[in-house]
Amino acid sequence: IKKMAEKPSDTSDNQRLKQMFCHLTPKKAVVPYTMAFDDEKNIWIASKGGLFKLSPDGKKILWSKENAFPKKMSAYTQVVFHDSRIYHIQNEDKTGLSEFKIYSTTGEELHDSFIDGRVQSLVINSENQMFMTKQAETGQDEFFIYTTTIDKPTKWDELVVLDEKAFQTLCLYDDNTLVVATVSIPINMYSKEWLRFVDIKGKKLSPPFSTHGKNEGQIYFPRAIKRYEDDIIVLDKTGKFQRFDRQGKYLETSATIDAFLGNGFEIVGDEAWIICSGIVYDESQETICDDWLEKITLDGSSWKIMSFIFNEISSIGESIEKTKKETLNYLRKLSNLKDLPPTLRSQLASQAKTLSKDIHGIHKNSATKFHCKKCNLILDNKVIIVKIRKHNKKRKLCEMKCKGCDTTFWCNIMNKSKNKKLPETKLDKEKDKKNIVIEFNKNQKIVKPKIDVKPKKKLSKLQMMLQQQLELDKSSQMSTFFDSFAL
């Protein structure tokens, strides 16, 4: 029996369709990594599928620059909003180059260039300085943080350097301070990791803090680092949002999601907007790659706790629905008991009908039930006497007698409406009679239908004259028709 390397999750193995803020996969923003907000609070998503501008509610795509072949793109696409412009970097996997573009917020392309190497992280401070790190290449032993200004996007210089320790995720703490994650090479699950502060003006690195691991206060390949108040919050592959102060001291775990799903986040108020991407089960229990945005409050919240509460609410709703259905079935059974009085059965049937509408709604093709207008009893074959009486060839009357109140109803079954329903018989409110009798004209002749009558053929004028003459001969014993021509 094969066993999974990781235990199945109890929160996100299935699609989180009800919890997600914005579903990115249908919008073709597949495998997203970073996001940004512009002046109008529109959401910009950088993904392997391209660059997307979404409305503030995440429902509409306002503008997009799609990639025709997202699988050919490398990881860590970047998007930053600064000074009414969008800075976007995407990496090509095979060429090892990064395409750097600058757009206006309306989508107009203002700059296009290539950077040697694959970019991993990009930040911009209020002094128009840009800082970036690159992904480690095979055989590389020196690693740099690069810098330039927004008016010289192609002239990148080295800010700081480390030997045999790669720079990865960057965070802008203030205009003169960066936070960076570093990792020893070769990069694998056993690599050593640290966090460091960077003095921009002094071009110096602080002593490292935190260590590699999955316990509280340890980091395991940070995906994103953001400033929160006077502290920093680190999201790593374990799914924990860990808070550190300016001196590098671990304070708390502000939130927790499932491992390996969070690629990045942005802080809005006291919430983290998480960029999620991973393999989940869809509604048919088939594995799919799904991408979405989801919010979580930075107050110790956890997907596991939230999922438990959500499941409890769902189970309560399901139990209420189940109770309603059981009550409906019980009412229907009672209304069909012959031992009960017809009036009581009528009331039970009426309650069942109301409850059925509440549960199932009104269906287009549902059967129509007719009620007695006096006692509200359902007129089915058990509580009604039905007789068909022929009045004439074109008119047949249906006599229905309710067993509950002995009221007699009449309706003409030959006159069908367009909806193919029997016309309703309106009762006279002024009359208080049990039996309603329809009076017919006494002088009206009742024509009996003929049996075994052959269909008439069209006759010529001569044949009609001959037929008339034969009838006259039978009645008056006169000569044949041809004798009349001798007169």
Rosetta blueprint (number, residue, H / E / L):
1 I L
2 K L
3 K L
4 M L
5 A L
6 E L
7 K L
8 P L
9 S L
10 D L
11 T L
12 S L
13 D L
14 N E
15 Q L
16 R L
17 L L
18 K L
19 Q L
20 M L
21 F L
22 C E
23 H E
24 L L
25 T H
26 P H
27 K H
28 K L
29 A L
30 V L
31 V L
32 P E
33 Y E
34 T E
35 M E
36 A E
37 F E
38 D L
39 D L
40 E L
41 K L
42 N L
43 I E
44 W E
45 I E
46 A E
47 S E
48 K L
49 G L
50 G E
51 L E
52 F E
53 K E
54 L E
55 S L
56 P L
57 D L
58 G L
59 K L
60 K L
61 I E
62 L E
63 W E
64 S E
65 K E
66 E E
67 N L
68 A L
69 F L
70 P H
71 K H
72 K H
73 M E
74 S L
75 A L
76 Y L
77 T L
78 Q E
79 V E
80 V E
81 F E
82 H E
83 D L
84 S L
85 R E
86 I E
87 Y E
88 H E
89 I E
90 Q E
91 N E
92 E E
93 D L
94 K L
95 T L
96 G L
97 L E
98 S E
99 E E
100 F E
101 K E
102 I E
103 Y E
104 S E
105 T L
106 T L
107 G L
108 E L
109 E E
110 L E
111 H E
112 D E
113 S E
114 F E
115 I E
116 D E
117 G L
118 R L
119 V E
120 Q E
121 S E
122 L E
123 V E
124 I E
125 N L
126 S L
127 E L
128 N L
129 Q E
130 M E
131 F E
132 M E
133 T E
134 K E
135 Q L
136 A L
137 E L
138 T L
139 G L
140 Q L
141 D L
142 E E
143 F E
144 F E
145 I E
146 Y E
147 T E
148 T E
149 T E
150 I L
151 D L
152 K L
153 P L
154 T L
155 K L
156 W L
157 D E
158 E E
159 L E
160 V E
161 V E
162 L E
163 D E
164 E L
165 K E
166 A E
167 F E
168 Q E
169 T E
170 L E
171 C E
172 L E
173 Y E
174 D E
175 D L
176 N L
177 T E
178 L E
179 V E
180 V E
181 A E
182 T E
183 V E
184 S E
185 I L
186 P L
187 I L
188 N L
189 M L
190 Y L
191 S L
192 K L
193 E E
194 W E
195 L E
196 R E
197 F E
198 V E
199 D E
200 I L
201 K L
202 G L
203 K L
204 K E
205 L E
206 S L
207 P L
208 P L
209 F E
210 S L
211 T L
212 H E
213 G L
214 K L
215 N L
216 E L
217 G L
218 Q L
219 I E
220 Y L
221 F L
222 P E
223 R E
224 A E
225 I E
226 K E
227 R E
228 Y E
229 E L
230 D L
231 D E
232 I E
233 I E
234 V E
235 L E
236 D E
237 K L
238 T L
239 G L
240 K E
241 F E
242 Q E
243 R E
244 F E
245 D L
246 R L
247 Q L
248 G L
249 K L
250 Y E
251 L E
252 E E
253 T E
254 S E
255 A E
256 T E
257 I L
258 D L
259 A L
260 F L
261 L L
262 G E
263 N E
264 G E
265 F E
266 E E
267 I E
268 V E
269 G L
270 D L
271 E E
272 A E
273 W E
274 I E
275 I E
276 C E
277 S E
278 G E
279 I E
280 V E
281 Y E
282 D L
283 E L
284 S L
285 Q L
286 E L
287 T E
288 I E
289 C E
290 D E
291 D E
292 W E
293 L E
294 E E
295 K E
296 I E
297 T E
298 L L
299 D L
300 G L
301 S E
302 S E
303 W H
304 K H
305 I H
306 M H
307 S H
308 F H
309 I H
310 F H
311 N H
312 E H
313 I H
314 S H
315 S H
316 I H
317 G H
318 E H
319 S H
320 I H
321 E H
322 K H
323 T H
324 K H
325 K H
326 E H
327 T H
328 L H
329 N H
330 Y H
331 L H
332 R H
333 K H
334 L H
335 S H
336 N L
337 L L
338 K L
339 D L
340 L L
341 P L
342 P H
343 T H
344 L H
345 R H
346 S H
347 Q H
348 L H
349 A H
350 S H
351 Q H
352 A H
353 K H
354 T H
355 L H
356 S H
357 K H
358 D H
359 I H
360 H H
361 G L
362 I L
363 H L
364 K L
365 N L
366 S L
367 A L
368 T L
369 K L
370 F L
371 H E
372 C L
373 K L
374 K L
375 C L
376 N L
377 L L
378 I E
379 L L
380 D L
381 N L
382 K L
383 V L
384 I E
385 I E
386 V E
387 K E
388 I E
389 R E
390 K E
391 H E
392 N E
393 K L
394 K L
395 R E
396 K E
397 L E
398 C E
399 E E
400 M E
401 K E
402 C E
403 K L
404 G L
405 C L
406 D L
407 T L
408 T E
409 F E
410 W E
411 C E
412 N E
413 I L
414 M L
415 N L
416 K L
417 S L
418 K L
419 N L
420 K L
421 K L
422 L L
423 P L
424 E L
425 T L
426 K L
427 L L
428 D L
429 K L
430 E L
431 K L
432 D L
433 K L
434 K L
435 N E
436 I L
437 V L
438 I L
439 E L
440 F L
441 N L
442 K L
443 N L
444 Q L
445 K L
446 I L
447 V L
448 K L
449 P L
450 K L
451 I L
452 D L
453 V L
454 K L
455 P L
456 K L
457 K L
458 K L
459 L L
460 S L
461 K H
462 L H
463 Q H
464 M H
465 M H
466 L H
467 Q H
468 Q H
469 Q H
470 L H
471 E H
472 L H
473 D H
474 K H
475 S H
476 S H
477 Q L
478 M L
479 S L
480 T L
481 F H
482 F H
483 D H
484 S H
485 F H
486 A H
487 L L
